[in-house]
Amino acid sequence: MKKLLPVFLLLTAVYSCRSNRIPNEEKDLLSLINRLNKKGSDDKLMADIQNVYNSGYIKAKQRLDNYQYDPVPAKWDRLIAELEGIQRMYDIVNRNAYAIKIVKPVNAYPRLMATKDSAANDFYFYGSDKMLLNTRAGNREAYYAFDKAQQYVPNYRDASTRMKEAFDKSIVQVLVNNFEYDVMGLGSFGWNSLNGRDRQHHSNMIRDLGGQGSNSFPAKFYDQYEMRRSSRNPDYVVDLIWRNVRFDQNPDRNKTYNRSKQIETGKDTANKPIYATVVATVYVTERELNATGDLNLIITHTDTREQVLWDRIPSNYRYTYEFARYTGDQRALESSDLTLINRSNNQPLPSRDEAMGEMIRRIYDQTLNRIRNTVSW
């Protein structure tokens, strides 16, 4: 489930994108007024200003008349955008006292404010109607409607209070269970040793989801102990089940390569350097651990018993360790060879506990996002 704006808000956004633009008339008008302010009285400039203003106003007026028949509430953004354009042209002409006497531009401010008030009123009552449904979907639409009302008229009525009321009524209680393992042969892997790590990741997950203290997300997250202590019942239950977990250590892989260098060994009787070729053979051993597994993220709505999400999130971790020995002349070796040679051949590979921790970390953010998107409104 993705967080979606209500359809009516999407429509207003589309209309707003189409009409929220600066017409060419505004740009031309601004240029002409600036020229008039520099030159003083100029009949040709004045005539151009009159023509440009009239052209822009007539077009805007025609669009306003057409938008009156658009559906509510989608029409409000279009009407307001046109009125704001007319008002901007008024403000531009008003920069020159002579121009404002001749052109007599229309002051759209009173109508603009009245239109914004009507828009805020529409959205306010739309939100109030949605609140009466007493559903989470209705509260969500009410929340965005009250927010939209305040965008038109800041602090409109008690929209801020109603917005918080809609948000609070939409909060769901989410129980996040600890990690579980559905894997054959658990005992042979010593899985009990993983509980400490799992508890830490589980605790971090609830914290990073917002726990019970988030004021910006309509959900509160609990572990089993916190849920029992709160005496609440969960609206959603999140299960985190690892399946198909494997830890594979392949046989050591060996490779061999030769090194050679020309080195100076002395000088001849003419004091010229004498070179000799030195060689060495490097024997490299590579050890590797491959860990793979699938985290099954299952989210269940407790009222309907519906599994609203069942996602398989694959993860993997590959660790490679190389060490080496050599035969021959050390002077032929590169610094990278010496690094491998100086490594211990008894270095242990990561434990299953460490590998499991790496696999969890690699899908941690992805898991959080899927939980948020599912329980959000």
Summary of the structure (lengths in Angstrom):
residues: 377
radius of gyration: 36.0
end to end distance: 8.3
largest distance: 106.6
contacts: 1114
relative contact order: 0.09
helix: 51%
strand: 25%
